[in-house]
């Protein structure tokens, strides 16, 4: 079984809100997607670590 190296990005601190309300709303959506993706990645790693421990 091949092993892959995984890099975890640290969530960035919130940026200053843009002056354009549409851009601000879009930034909020992007931040939510990023946070969700980050959380899903951490859960996948936790599950993978548990699977490796059970096999050992």
Kinemage of the C-alpha trace (Angstrom):
@kinemage 1
@onewidth
@group {chain A} dominant
@subgroup {mainchain}
@vectorlist {calphas} color= white
{ca unk a 1} P 0.000 0.000 0.000
{ca unk a 2} L 1.391 3.386 -0.957
{ca unk a 3} L 1.560 6.058 1.693
{ca unk a 4} L 0.957 9.694 0.898
{ca unk a 5} L 2.391 12.678 2.682
{ca unk a 6} L -0.314 15.035 3.865
{ca unk a 7} L 0.217 18.737 4.458
{ca unk a 8} L -2.320 20.467 6.612
{ca unk a 9} L -2.805 24.145 6.016
{ca unk a 10} L -3.386 26.240 9.077
{ca unk a 11} L -6.553 28.321 8.752
{ca unk a 12} L -5.757 31.934 7.983
{ca unk a 13} L -6.877 34.696 10.321
{ca unk a 14} L -9.886 36.676 9.087
{ca unk a 15} L -8.992 39.437 6.661
{ca unk a 16} L -10.348 42.975 6.750
{ca unk a 17} L -13.814 43.072 5.198
{ca unk a 18} L -13.894 44.440 1.638
{ca unk a 19} L -15.739 47.690 0.939
{ca unk a 20} L -17.983 46.055 -1.700
{ca unk a 21} L -20.858 44.171 0.009
{ca unk a 22} L -20.976 41.567 -2.769
{ca unk a 23} L -17.275 40.834 -2.367
{ca unk a 24} L -17.799 40.645 1.391
{ca unk a 25} L -20.572 38.084 0.974
{ca unk a 26} L -18.468 36.067 -1.439
{ca unk a 27} L -15.515 36.148 0.971
{ca unk a 28} L -17.802 34.814 3.700
{ca unk a 29} L -18.882 31.924 1.455
{ca unk a 30} L -15.265 31.142 0.545
{ca unk a 31} L -14.244 31.240 4.217
{ca unk a 32} L -17.069 28.840 5.118
{ca unk a 33} L -16.092 26.430 2.327
{ca unk a 34} L -12.443 26.595 3.433
{ca unk a 35} L -13.356 25.918 7.060
{ca unk a 36} L -15.599 22.996 6.094
{ca unk a 37} L -12.964 21.512 3.808
{ca unk a 38} L -10.344 21.836 6.535
{ca unk a 39} L -12.608 20.116 9.071
{ca unk a 40} L -13.418 17.294 6.651
{ca unk a 41} L -9.702 16.786 5.982
{ca unk a 42} L -8.974 16.554 9.698
{ca unk a 43} L -11.776 14.010 10.149
{ca unk a 44} L -10.430 11.925 7.261
{ca unk a 45} L -6.975 11.921 8.844
{ca unk a 46} L -8.425 10.918 12.206
{ca unk a 47} L -10.326 8.039 10.607
{ca unk a 48} L -7.221 6.966 8.669
{ca unk a 49} L -5.107 6.988 11.834
{ca unk a 50} L -7.725 4.866 13.592
{ca unk a 51} L -7.732 2.374 10.718
{ca unk a 52} L -3.941 2.092 10.848
{ca unk a 53} L -4.020 1.510 14.628
{ca unk a 54} L -6.621 -1.257 14.259
{ca unk a 55} L -4.465 -3.048 11.670
{ca unk a 56} L -1.351 -2.920 13.850
